[in-house]
Amino acid sequence: EHQADDDARTDDRRAAAIGLLVWTVLLAVALAVPQVRDTGQGRWLGSCVAGIVIGLVFLAYLHRRDRRASTRAAAPPPDAPAGGPGER
């Protein structure tokens, strides 16, 4: 039953980290290319910085989401009896 759910899960943190890495490399390239850095084309630098900031915010969100999901998975269901199975 739950196998379909497991198959549909993706590693969102890995995808976000790869995107963050790409934006960081692009920022380094934009800073290294004199035509971009010296001609006042700040939109390229701004785009890279925005991509990095959004990536960091998304990673923080994913970390918080995963932490909450693991806490919920470890907690007993609300309608479970107070004692363990077989206890009276």
C-alpha positions as MATLAB code, in Angstrom:
seq = 'EHQADDDARTDDRRAAAIGLLVWTVLLAVALAVPQVRDTGQGRWLGSCVAGIVIGLVFLAYLHRRDRRASTRAAAPPPDAPAGGPGER';
ca = [
       0.000    0.000    0.000;
       2.663    2.500    1.020;
       5.080    1.482   -1.705;
       3.493    3.934   -4.162;
       4.109    6.767   -1.679;
       7.741    5.736   -1.243;
       8.282    5.583   -5.009;
       6.853    9.080   -5.473;
       9.191   10.680   -2.917;
      12.106   12.700   -4.191;
      15.195   14.073   -2.535;
      14.176   17.731   -2.525;
      17.186   18.788   -0.470;
      19.568   17.355   -3.056;
      17.780   19.202   -5.877;
      17.825   22.464   -3.891;
      21.518   22.028   -3.047;
      22.382   21.440   -6.710;
      20.461   24.577   -7.692;
      22.239   26.522   -4.974;
      25.586   25.253   -6.227;
      24.734   26.289   -9.794;
      23.789   29.839   -8.695;
      27.004   30.078   -6.679;
      29.119   29.000   -9.663;
      27.294   31.475  -11.893;
      27.994   34.255   -9.389;
      31.687   33.350   -9.358;
      31.770   33.372  -13.159;
      29.932   36.707  -13.310;
      32.423   38.215  -10.870;
      35.362   36.786  -12.821;
      34.254   38.079  -16.246;
      35.341   41.731  -16.540;
      32.637   42.580  -19.110;
      29.909   41.663  -16.633;
      31.597   43.098  -13.564;
      32.832   46.399  -15.025;
      30.070   47.410  -17.446;
      27.430   47.959  -14.796;
      25.360   44.919  -15.652;
      24.349   44.377  -12.076;
      21.232   42.465  -13.041;
      23.370   39.367  -13.581;
      24.954   39.663  -10.175;
      21.584   40.445   -8.608;
      20.001   37.430  -10.260;
      22.731   35.164   -8.917;
      22.441   36.586   -5.402;
      18.647   36.248   -5.524;
      18.982   32.619   -6.647;
      21.364   31.906   -3.759;
      19.087   33.577   -1.187;
      15.994   31.764   -2.470;
      17.915   28.476   -2.451;
      18.995   28.992    1.162;
      15.444   29.846    2.235;
      14.138   26.762    0.419;
      16.754   24.526    2.070;
      15.752   25.883    5.487;
      12.090   25.213    4.673;
      12.860   21.639    3.546;
      14.893   20.969    6.686;
      12.036   22.209    8.872;
       9.449   20.211    6.873;
      11.462   16.996    7.096;
      12.090   17.461   10.806;
       8.357   17.913   11.436;
       7.500   14.882    9.305;
       9.931   12.680   11.223;
       8.518   13.922   14.540;
       4.976   13.105   13.395;
       6.024    9.651   12.190;
       7.576    8.850   15.577;
       4.562   10.037   17.592;
       1.778    7.560   18.407;
      -1.576    8.193   16.725;
      -3.890   10.409   18.801;
      -6.508    7.662   19.227;
      -4.001    5.049   20.421;
      -4.570    3.644   23.943;
      -2.303    4.974   26.692;
      -0.652    1.596   27.314;
       1.286   -0.431   24.796;
      -0.153   -3.402   22.936;
      -1.252   -6.165   25.250;
      -1.263   -3.927   28.331;
      -4.394   -3.437   30.415;
];
